[in-house]
Amino acid sequence: MGMVIYLRRAGQSDLDRLIADPSVFEEFVFEEAVENLDLVDFDKAWHAVHYLLTGSADDVGHPLGIIIAALPELGADENGEGGIGLISPPMMRAFADALDRLDDATLERRYDPPAMLRADVYLADVFVDEGAEALEYVMQGVPALRRFAANCRATGDGAIRVIA
């Protein structure tokens, strides 16, 4: 199956509710009424996107590192996998501001499958095999991520990160 990561927009009242009762997170994240601006699904390209954003496979302590950053967590999902991380509104705003300063051409130039393999980026072996053709897969979530971040900033919201 493989590991995937989602980001879901969450206002402060949503974050407070999830902290008070973590059992409702799945209903909150995947509710049918969720709009495209409220949820980003990186599929299995999450670590590659992080690498393109930060230039590292690791938690870099930079606003662009929220995909894998050490975050306050609610715990594991119902299957006992992954974690549910809380991204505060100020952290989300800093991410959106930093992302605005980074264009797609720069992200694409950072796509280096052999370097990603050496850095132990998730699925880097596939990217090495597929070369430049895999860049489209890695970049497919970036426009949605830009819209998501801008929407969170505009509404003053934070987010939750779900690792499944």
N, C-alpha and C positions, 0 to 999 in steps of 0.2 A: 504494500500500500504506500508507505512513505509518509514523511512528515510534511504538514502544510501549516501555514500561518495565516490568520485573518486579523484584520484590524476593524473594529466596530466603533463608530462615533458614540460617545457617551457624555452626557451633560453631568454636572456635579451631582445633581439629584440621582441620576442613574448610578453613578459611581458609589454614592452613599448607600443606595438600595442594595447594590451588589455586595458591598462590604458587609452590610447587615445580614444578607441572606445569599451567600454564594451559590446556593442550589438553583437560583433562577437565571444564572448566566446563559445557559444554552437557549432557553426560551427568548431571552433578551437578544442574544447575538443573531439567532436565526429566525426571528419572528417574520412572518410572511409579509408584513407591511414595510420591511426595511427597504429604503430607497437606495439606488446605486451610489448616491453620495455618502451613504452611511456605513458602507461595508466595502472593504478591499480584500480580495482573495488573491494571494500571491501564488497559489497552487504550490508546486514544489520548487519554484524559482526564488523563494524568499531569501535564501542565503546569498544567492548570486546578486539579487537586487541590493541587499545590504552591502555586499562587496563593491558594487558599482557606486553606491552612495558614499561609502566611507574609505574605500581603498584598502580595506582590511576584512579578514574573515572573523575577527574578534570584536568583542565589545570595546569600543574606542572611547567611551565617555564623551561623545560629541552628540549634539542634537540630532544629527542625521542617523545615529545609530539605534533608533528606537525599535527597529525590527527585532534585534537580539539583545537589547540593553537589559541589564539587571534592573528589574522593576519590582515595586511592591506587588506581591501576588496574592490572589484569592485561593490558590490551590490548584489541584489537578482537575482535569475534566472528568466526566462521569465514567470514562473508561480507564481512569487512572493514568492517563498519558498527558504529557505537556503541562503547560501552566496557563493561568489566566492572569496576565499582567495588567496593572493599572497605569495608564498614561495620563498624567494630570493636565488640566487645561494649559498651564504655563509651559509645560514640556511640549505639548502638541503645537502651541503657537511658535515656540523656538524651532521645532522641526519644520513647520510650514515656512517660516522666514528663511531658514537655511536652504530648504529645497528650492525656494524661489531664486536663489543665487546660483543654482546648479542647472545648466541646460542639458537637454538630451544628448547633444553632440559630445559633451564631456563624459556623460555616462557611457555612451557607446565606445569612446576611446579607451575607457577603463576596462572594457571587456577583453580579457586575456586568459583564455582557458588554461594554458599551461601554468601561468602564475596562480590561477585560481586552484588548480590541482595541487600545486606545491603548498598553498595556504590551507588546504583541506576544506575548501568550500563544498557544501553539500551538492551532489550531482555533478561536480566538476569533471569527473571522468566521462560523463555523457557529453558535456560541452566540448571536451577535447576531441571526442569522436566525431561530433557534428560540426565543429568549427564555427564559422561565421553564421551558418544557418540557425544555430541555436540562439543567436542574439535576439531574434524576433520573439522567441518564447520568453526569454528573460525580461525583455523590455515591455512585454504586453501589459503588465500591471502598472507601469509607471504613469501613464495618463490618468488612470483611476486614482492612483496614489496622490497625484498632484491635485486633482479635484477634491478628494477626501480631505487632504491637509488644508486646503484653502477653505473648505466648508467648515471644518472644525475651528479654524482661526476666526472666520466670520461670525460664527455662533458662540464663540467663547467656550467651546466644548473640549473635552479630553477624549480619550478612547480607551478601549480595552484591547489587549493583544491576546489572541487565543492560539496556542500551539496544540495542534491535533495530529 
